[in-house]
Amino acid sequence: LYINEVVLGTGFGVLMGPYVANVFSPRSWGAEQNIITLEVMRVVLATGLFAVGVELPGAYMWQHARGLLIMVVPTMAFGWIVVAGTLHAVFPMLDMISALCIAACLTPTDPVTCAAITRGKFAAKHVPIEIRRILSAESAANDGLAYPFLSISLYLTVETSTRVAIGKWFLVGWLYQVIFGTTLGAILGLMFSKLMKLSHRKGLIDRESYIAQYLALAIFTIGVASSLGADDLLAAFSAGSAISWDEHFNVQTEGDAFASVIDYVLNCGCFIYIGAWLPFSSYNSADLGITPWRLSCLLIAILFLRRIPPLLLLYRFVPEISSWKEALFSGHFAERPLQMGVSAVFVSALALTRLPTPENPPANQEQLLAATIQPIVSFVVLGSIIIHGLSIPFFNLGRGVHSRTTSLSLTWTWTNRTVPDWVFRRAALKVQPRHLALPIQL
């Protein structure tokens, strides 16, 4: 059925969580639970982003820069504005700045959930290799680019002057976090690549050492970038791309399943955590203006408007997408999530670290934003996991049912015919092409 670890892990987490078995409850860990959630998501995301960078062909980001630029920048900007407008319309108690902040959490796509259509048997059989690669690269790139969208919203919320907010956004959000973070990751990746090649040439390490460093470099990169205040997610992806630029690292790790096993273990643990973390009791908070029907309307609008329209308009400028059907497929399944998952939880937890602790009821717009951001984001994440995670199983089940129905229909027709067999054989010979009949005559 091609049910991946995202759906299974989330379902198991819900069962083990506080609303069913009450065995595992991250939200009961006190004031530090948001920091724990942030760091868990950070490690899983950085490992996934580093893996995407390593698995892409050498110099892929440079060779496909045009398609990536078009898929990332205008698509993210369009989705950010559309989601913010929808939020402001569905939840009128939120002003436009608060809506932009929540929309920034739902803008990035997620390479962890995206793996359902870029890896595995279904992807290898049904999804073209170019689509798989461009979706993986795009999901990794726009994860890190969520920082500028979030930072401008937070600066406009916290700062009293719009001029100061925009200045900090450009200097800190773009120049330091994004550009410096990307450059830092590339430098670390290139240095590590040179060191590994030198050590291998001198016989100081063997093939197994490359596998061991797969996870170590990802964690080392996000540690350095986070300590310096840079964009650690872009740094991890940049390091992964740089280390495999000449494909030496890929050759050494080719065919080894250890890295994939580590990736799956982290993903399963992460989504079990998310399933237990989901705040189901907050999905019906009338005092905050949050009701199930409002959340459902928001989810439907996001699924249809966030990515599909801009990709259908711009796919002609993306060389890797050759038809509107591929653009529709990319827009639907790249709803990061399937792309709204780990990234959205991570960005919402990051936003809470920069917002005040809300009172009950919230005293101002900042506190209202802090009280509503995770209930709204988590509901969209849950809906995205269910809809996109089960799309492929239902698609595969539908194809199987159709195939069996057709087979049964043909069998019934053949066994209940009233015309003799020789009529069918003679008719088949009459319509047989000449180039196929000639060898039989000879």
N, C-alpha and C positions, 0 to 999 in steps of 0.2 A: 504493500500500500504506500510505500515511500513516506511513512510518518517519521519525521526527524526528531532529534533530541530536544528541539525547542518546545514543541507541543507536549511531549511526554514529560520533560523536566518541569514545565510550568504546572501541568496537571498534578504531578506528584507533589510539588511544593504546596499547591492549594490543599491537597489532602492532608499533608503533614502540618499545615499551618494552623493558626489560632482559631479559624472558623470551622475546622473539622476535627482533626485529631489533637490539635494543640500540643504537638510535640516540638515544633520549631517555630519560634515567633520572633523575627528580627526586630519588630517594632517595640518589643517589651524590654529592650536592652538599655533603655534610658536615654539620656541626652546625647550620647555619642553614637546612637544607632544610625543617624544620617551620615556621619563621617565614615562609619564602617561600610555602609552601603556604597558611598562614593568610592572608597578605595577598592572594594571588591569589583565594582564595575570597571574601574580604571585598569586593574591588572588584566581582567578578561578581555577588555577592549584592546588594550595595547598589544597583548599577545596575538589576538586575531588580526590586528592591523599589520603587525610585523610579519605574520604568516602570509598575508595577502601580498605584501611587498616582495617577499622572498619567492613566492610561487609564480609571480608574473615573469614573463620572458625578459631577458636582458635588455636594458634601455627601453622598456615598454612605455614608461611615462613620457619619455622624450619623443618617441616615434608616434605616439597616439595623443599628443598634447592637444591637438585641435578638437578632436571628438570629446576628450575629457573636459576641456574648458567649457565647451558648449553644454555638455550634460550637467556639469557641476554648478557653474555660476548662475546663469539665467534660471535654471530649474529650481535651485535652492531659493533664489530671491523671489521667484513667482510663488512657490509654495509657502514661503514665510509670510508674504503679504496676504495671500488668500486665506491661510489658516488663521492669521490674526484678525482679518475682517470677519470671518465666520465666528470666531470666539467672541468678538465684541458684539455681534448680532445675537448670538445664542445666550451669552451671559452678559447682559447689559450692565451689571454692577461693576464689571471690569472696564477700566478705561482702555484706550487704544495702546498706551505704553505697556500696561500690564498684559494685554493680549499679545503684543509683540514678544514679550518675554516668554510667555508660555508657548507661543508658536515656535520660538527658537529651539525649544526642547523637542519639538516634533518635526523639525526641518531635516536633521541629518538622517541618513540611511545607515543601516547596521550591517557590517560584514559578517557578524555572527549568525544572524537570522537569514541573511542573504545566501549563506552557504547551502541552503536547501535547494537553490536553483543554480548554483555554480559548482557544486561538488556532488559526488555520489552517482549512483546508477541512472537515476532519472535525468540528471543534467547531462551526463555523457551520451545518453540515448536521444534526448529530445531537444536540447538547447545547443545552438551552434557555439563553437569554441570562441568566436570573436565576441558574441554577446556575453558569454560567461566572463571573459576577461575584462571587458569594458565595465560590466556591472560591479565586478569585484574591485576594480581600480576606483570607480566612481564612489562606491560606498566607503572605501577607505579615505579618499580625499575629502569628501564632504563631512565625514565625522569630525575631523579636526577643524574644518571651517565653520563648525557650529559656534565656536568661541566668539568670532566677531559679531554674529547675530545676537548672541546672548549678552555680550558685553555692552553693546550700544543700548539695548533695552534696559539693562541694570543701571548704566550710567545715567540715562535719562530719568530713571525712577529715583535714584539716590541723590544725584547732584541737583543743586538748586538752579544752576545756570546751564542752559542748553549749549552755550559755547564751550564751557569747561567739559561737559559730557562728550561732545563731539571731538574735542582735542584729545582727551584721554583715550577715547575709542580709537582714534587714528594712531596715536603714539604707542599706546599699550596693547590695544586689541589687535592691530594689524602689524605694525613694524616690529614690536617686540615678541608678542606671543606667536603670531603666525609665521612671519618671515624668519625671525631668529630661531624659532623652534624647528622649522623645516631645515634651515641651514645646519643647525646643531646636529639634528638626526643624520643628515647626509654625511657630515664630517665624521661622526662616530661610526657610521656604517662603513665608510671607505677605509678609515683607520683599522677597524676590526678586520675587514677583508684583506688588507695588506698584511696584517699581523698573522692571520690564519694561513695565508698562502706561503709566507716566509717560514712559518713553523712546520707546515706540511712538507715544504721542499727540503728542509733540513732534517726531516724525520723525527721531529719533536712531538708530533701529535698523529693520531690515526683517524680513521673515518668516524669512529664512535665519538670522538671529541667534537666533531662538527655538530652532531646531533645534540650533545650536551649543551653546547653554546647557543643553540637555537632559542631556548627559553631564557637563558641567562642574559643575553644581549638585550632582549626585549625589556626585561625588568630593569636592567642597568640603565637603558636609555630613558625610560620614563622616570626613574629616580633622579637622574641628572637634570632632565628637563623640568621636572616638578620643583626641584630644589632651586632652580634659577627662575622659576615663575613663567616658563615658556609653555607653548602648546605641546604637551607631552604626547598626545595622540598623533598629531602630525609628525612629531619627531620619531615616534616608533615606526610609522609607515615609511617615512623617509629613510630611516636606517635600514629597514628591510629591503627597500628598493635599491639602495646604494650597495648593500653587501652582495646582492645578486646581479649587479650591473653587468659584470663580465661573465656571469653564469658559472663561475668556478664553484661557488658555494652550492648551487643547484646540482651540479654534477656529483659533488661529494655526498650529498644527502639524498640523491635520487633513489627511489625504490624503498626507502626506509619508512616504516609506518609509525615509528616512535613519536615523531612530532605530531602526526595526525591524532594519535591516541591521547597525547597530552592536551591537544586542542579540544577534543571531544569531552574529555574529563572536566576541563575547565568550563566548557559550555554547559554541560549537564548540571554541574554544581551551581553555576550562575543562575540558570533558569529555575532550578529548585528554590534558590534563594528568592528570586523574583516572585514565584508563586506564593511563597509564604509571606512575602513582604506586602503584597497587594492589599490596600486598605478598603475592603468591601463595605465596611460600615460608613465610609465617607462618601459613598456614591449616592446617598440620599440625605443631603444636609440642606434642608430648606433655609436655614438661617444664613448660609453662604450662597444661596441661589443655585445649588447643585442638586439636580434631580436626574433620575435615570433617563427620562425622555430627552432632556437637554443634551446629556452625554451621548445618547444614541444618535441624535441629529448631527452632532459634531463629528462623530466617528464616520457616519455615512458621507458627509460632505468632504472630509479629509480623504477618504478612500477614492472618491471620484474626481476631486478637483486639485489635489496637491501636486501630483506628478504627471498624470495622464495627459491633460491638455497641453502643457508646454512641450512634452516629448513628441506628441503628435504634430505640433507646429514646427519643431526644430529638427526632427530626425533626418531631414534631407541634408543637413549640414554636418551630420555625424557619419563618417564613412563606415563605421562598424555596424550601423543599423541600416539595413537595405530595404525595408518595407514598413508600411504602417502597422502591419501585424506584429512585427518585431518591436516596434515602438510601443504598441499597446501592451505587449507582454512585459517589456522592460518597465513601463509605467506602473503596471499592476503589481508585479511581483517584487519590484524594487521599492515598494512602499516601506521602506526601511522601518523590513522587515521583512513584504517581510522585512522591512528595514526599520521599523520603529520598535525597538526592543531595548537592548542593553544601552544603546546610545541615549535614548530618551530618558531612561532612569538615571543615567550618569549626569546628564546636563541638568536635570531637575534637582538632583542632589547637590550639584555644584552651585546652582542658583540659590538654594536655601542657605548655603554657607555665607552668602553675601546679603541676605535679607534679615530683617529683625524678627525676633520670636513673636508670633501673633498672640494677641490677647483674645478673650472670648466675651463678647464679639470683637472682631477686628476694629481698631480705633481709626485706621486710615487705609489708604489704598495700598501702601507697602505691606501692611500686615494682612490685608485681604489677599494680596498676591501670594504671600508666604503660606497662607492657609489653604489656598485653592490649587496651587500649582501641581502638587503631587497627586491629589485625587483625580484631576482632569487628565494629566499625563498618563497615569497608571491605567485608567480606563481605556484610553486609546491604545496603549500598549497591549492590554489584554485582548481587546477586540481585534487588533491587527494580528496577534499571534493566532487567534482562533480562525479568523477568515483566511489569512494567507497560509498559515500552517496546514490547514485542511484542504486548501484548493487543489494541491497536487494529488493527495489521496482520492478525493472525489473525482478529479479528472481521470485518474487511472482506473478507478472503479467504474466510471461511466463508459470508458472505452472497452473494458472487459465485458460489461453487460451487453453493450452493443454488438461486440464480436460474437458472444455466445448466442444472442438473439438471431443474428444473421445466419450463423451456422445451423441453428435449429430450424430456421425457416427454409433454408436450402435443403436440409435433410428431409423435412416433411414434404416439400414439393417433389423431390426426386422419388421418394418412396410411394407417393400417392398419385403418380402420373398415370394417365390412360393411354399414352402414346408408346409404341414399342421402342425398345432400346436402339434398334438399327436406324430409326429416324434421327435420333440425336447424333449418332456416330456419323451418318451420312451428311447431316447438316454441318457438323464440325469440319469434315473434310472439304466441303464446298467453300467455307469461309477461311480455310487455312491459307496464309500468305504463300506466294510462289516460292520465295527463297527458303521457306521451311519445308515445303512439299518436295522440292527437287531432290534432296538427299534420300528421301523415302523411295522415290521412283527409281533412283540409281541402285 
